[in-house]
Amino acid sequence: MKPFLLRLLMLGIVVALVLWWSPELRNDADKLLRDTGLRSTSVTLYKWRDKQGVWQYTQDPPPAGVPYEEVEARSDVNVLPLPEQLKTDN
């Protein structure tokens, strides 16, 4: 069992070194992990209030002159508004 684990560890080290020294392979491996969903990516969303005072989250900046805040969100997670049934008055 020890020789197997030692060989597996050495193989992992060799793969890590190859990826470290080759930016092209590192980028390909990163893209593969993102495509398979094993690594998440983030997107920038814009959080702002419309004229009615309702919060908006968009991928595009709001109209000129509207104050906003940039929010980082994971691209593999849906962001949905809170349903009316779950809203409470505090």
C-alpha positions in Angstrom: 0.0 0.0 0.0 2.9 2.4 0.8 4.5 2.1 -2.6 1.1 2.9 -4.3 0.6 6.0 -2.1 4.1 7.1 -2.7 3.7 6.8 -6.5 0.4 8.6 -6.4 2.0 11.5 -4.4 4.8 11.7 -6.9 2.4 11.8 -9.8 0.5 14.6 -8.1 3.7 16.5 -7.6 4.7 16.1 -11.3 1.3 17.2 -12.5 1.4 20.3 -10.2 4.9 21.2 -11.5 3.9 20.8 -15.1 0.8 23.0 -14.6 2.9 25.6 -12.6 5.5 25.9 -15.4 3.1 26.0 -18.3 0.6 28.9 -18.1 -1.2 27.5 -21.2 -1.9 24.2 -19.6 -2.8 25.9 -16.3 -5.4 28.1 -18.2 -6.7 25.0 -20.0 -7.1 23.1 -16.7 -8.8 26.1 -15.1 -11.2 26.4 -18.1 -12.0 22.7 -17.8 -12.7 23.0 -14.1 -15.0 26.0 -14.8 -16.8 24.2 -17.6 -17.5 21.1 -15.5 -18.7 23.2 -12.6 -16.0 22.1 -10.2 -14.8 25.7 -10.0 -17.2 28.6 -9.8 -16.8 32.0 -11.4 -18.0 35.3 -10.2 -19.8 38.1 -12.1 -20.3 41.7 -11.2 -23.9 42.8 -10.6 -25.2 46.3 -10.1 -27.5 46.9 -7.1 -29.6 50.1 -7.3 -33.1 51.4 -6.5 -35.6 52.3 -9.3 -38.0 55.3 -9.2 -40.5 53.3 -7.2 -37.8 52.4 -4.6 -37.6 48.8 -5.5 -34.1 47.2 -5.4 -32.8 46.1 -8.8 -29.9 43.7 -9.5 -28.7 43.9 -13.1 -25.6 42.9 -15.1 -25.7 46.3 -16.8 -25.1 49.6 -14.9 -28.2 51.6 -14.1 -29.1 54.8 -16.0 -26.8 57.7 -15.6 -27.2 59.6 -12.4 -28.6 56.7 -10.4 -26.5 55.7 -7.4 -25.5 52.1 -7.4 -23.3 49.6 -5.7 -21.2 46.8 -7.3 -21.9 43.3 -6.0 -19.8 40.2 -6.7 -22.0 37.1 -7.2 -21.2 33.5 -8.1 -22.2 32.7 -11.7 -23.4 29.2 -10.8 -26.0 30.4 -8.3 -29.4 31.9 -9.2 -30.4 35.1 -7.5 -34.1 35.5 -7.3 -36.3 38.1 -5.5 -37.9 37.1 -2.2 -41.4 35.9 -2.8 -44.2 38.0 -1.3 -45.3 35.1 1.0 -41.9 35.2 2.7 -41.7 39.0 3.3 -42.5 40.1 6.8 -42.9 43.6 8.3 -40.4 44.1 11.1 
